[in-house]
Amino acid sequence: MIKGLLLDFYGTVVEDDDSTMLAIAGRVAAGSPGRPTGEEVLAGWEREYAAVADGTPFRNLRDCAVHSLATVMAAYGCPGDPAEFGAGQFSGRVLPLRRGTLEFLSRVTVPICVVSDADHAVLSAAIAHHGLRFDAVVCSERVGAYKPHAAMFRHGLAALGLEAGDVMHVGDSLRADVAGANAAGIRSVWVNRRGLPAAEGAAATYVIADLSELSGHL
């Protein structure tokens, strides 16, 4: 029986900033002598970001983004200020709710803890903007680690006062959410908003397109 939920925020509760990230990557591509595609730059940026986020010392999300973008820009020979290039990612624009979010939140009866890699101020502002209420919120900036690190899931469980077997973790990242929850002994729900194939070794307990489909699994 599910007694509580751990819930990713960006890409799960609200839309992700994929289009903004691709636009930044496209600008880097346009300024690079080798003329890579924006998709190639974005893939490299995502790999470098994961390496920075997994490294030490801990950096908040904004610092991870700028530091990793600087590395990618240097690798592609793109001149410019990485902080200025990446400013659009932190413009303060609040992303819209994903389809099915309000329907789900109006029906769910178990406590929910948001477990997000977002910086505290950004996450708090987005939750307040949409008038959402959760029983607890755990963010990487306060924990000092990013998903899939086990500390994020331990803090989520502690916030709800529940054990791993009592909850499910819901998120859109196979690496951060599904693999992280699986490693922590928590049932995982993959929000597969694009209908992508699952990577080997990252099998979720359930796969849904949006949160409105989750009620049937509680």
N, C-alpha and C positions, 0 to 999 in steps of 0.2 A: 504494500500500500504506500502510495506517495504521500508524504507528510509536508513536503516543501519543495520549492524550485530554486535553483540557481540559474540566473538569466543573464546572458550576454546583452549588451545594449546596442552598439553600433552594428548595423547589418541584421539585427534581430528584432529589436523594438523600434528603432528608427532606421531609415535608409543609411547606407554606407556612403562614404565620400569618394567612391570609385571614379566618378567622372572628373572630379577635381584633381585627383591624383594622376589620372591619365592626361589631363590638360597640362599639368606641370611637367610630366615626363615628355609630352610632345614638344614643349618649349625647349627642354634640354636637348631633345633629338634634333630640333631645328638649328640649334646653335653648335652642334657637334660636327666636326669636319668629316667624320666617317658616315654621316647621315643614317644613323640607325633609325628604326621605327620607334614610335612612342611606346608601343607594347614591349619592345625589347628593353628600352630604358626602364620602364615600369617594373618589369620582371627582375632586372638587376637591382633596382632600388628596393624592392620587397625582400630580396635575398639579403642585401646588405643591412636593411632595417632589422631583420630577424637576428642577424649576427650581433648587431649593436645591442639590441634588447636583451639578448641572452648573455651578454658580457658583463664585465664589472669595470668601473663602479656602476651602480644603477643610475640611469638617466631617465628623466621624465619623457613623456611621449613627444613633446615638442623638440626636445634636445635630440632624441633618437632620430626623429624625422630629418632634422637639419643636418646632423652629423652624417647620417647615411646618404643623404642627397649630395652632400659635399664630396663624398667618396666617389659616388657614381658620376657626378659632373667632371671630376678630375680624370676618371677612367676614360670617359668619352671625349675629353678635351674641350668641354664646354666652358667658356669663361662666364664670370658673373658671380654674384653673391648668393650662396645657397639659401640663406635666410630670406632674401627678397624673392627668389624663385619659388620657395615653398610657402610664402605668406598666405596664399589663397587657402591652404589647408587649415589655417588658424584665423580665418577672417571674422570669426564670431557668428557666422551664419548657422542657424539651428536647422538641422536636417529634419525633413518631415517624417511622420510616423509611417511605419510600414503597413501595408495592407494586412488586416486581421488583428492588429495590435489592440485596438480599443474593444473590439468584440471579445477577444480573449480575456483581457483584464477585467471586463465587466462580469465575466462568468466564473473566473478562477476563485476557489475558496481556500486554497492552501497558502501559507506565507511565501513571499518571494524575496530573495536577496539578489540584487543586481551585482554581477561580478564582471567588471569591465577594465580593460587596459587603458581607458581614457584618463587624462589628467583630471584631478578632483574638481577644479573650478568649471571646466568645460562640461563635465558630466552633470554636475549639480545644476548648471544653468539650463541644460537641455531638458532635464527632468522637470524643472520648475516651469520652463516655457510651455511644455505640453500639459502641465497640470497633473502629472502622474504621481502616484504615491506607492511606495514600496516599503516593505517591513524593514529592510536593511539595504545598504549600499556598500560594496567593497570595490575599491579602485587600486590600480597598480601603484600610483604615486604614494598612497598611504601604506601599502604593504611592502613596497620596495622590490617587487618582482612582477613579471608579466606571465600571463598564461602562455604555455601550458605548465608553468611552475606549480608544484603542489601547494605552495603557500597560499596561492590565490583561492584554491578550493577549500583549504583548511579554514581560512578566514571566513569564507562564505558559510560553511557548515557551523562554525562557532557562532556566527551572527544570528543564525536561526536556532541554535541549540539542538541541532540534529546530527545524526550519524550518516556516513556515506550511503548506507543502504536505504535511508529514508527519503532520499531526494533524487531528482534528475537535474542534469545541467543541460541548458538549451543554448545553442549558439550556431553561428554560421561558418565558423572556421574549423576545418578538419584538423589542422595542426593545434591551434590554441584551445579550442573548445572540446572537440570530440576526443582527440588523443589525450588531452590533458585530463578530462573527466574520466576516461577509461583507466588511465594510469592511477588515478586517485580512488578507484573502485566505485565510481559513481556512474549510474546509467546516463547515457548521453543521447541527446536529440539534436540531429543536424538540420538546421534550417537551410535547405538546398534551394535557394531562390532562383537559381539558373538551370536547374535540372542537370547538374554535372554528375559524372560518374565518381564514385567514391575511390579514393586512393587505397592501395593495398595496405592493410594493417591499420586502417582508420575506420573500422566499421562502427557505425552508430547503432544504438538500440532501436531508435526510430528515426525516420526521415520524413520531414514535413516541408511544405513550400512556404508557409507562414504560420504565425501563432494561432490562427483560428482553427488549425488542424490539430492542435495539441490537446484540446479538451478531451478528445476521445481516448487519450492515453493516460489520463489521470485517474 
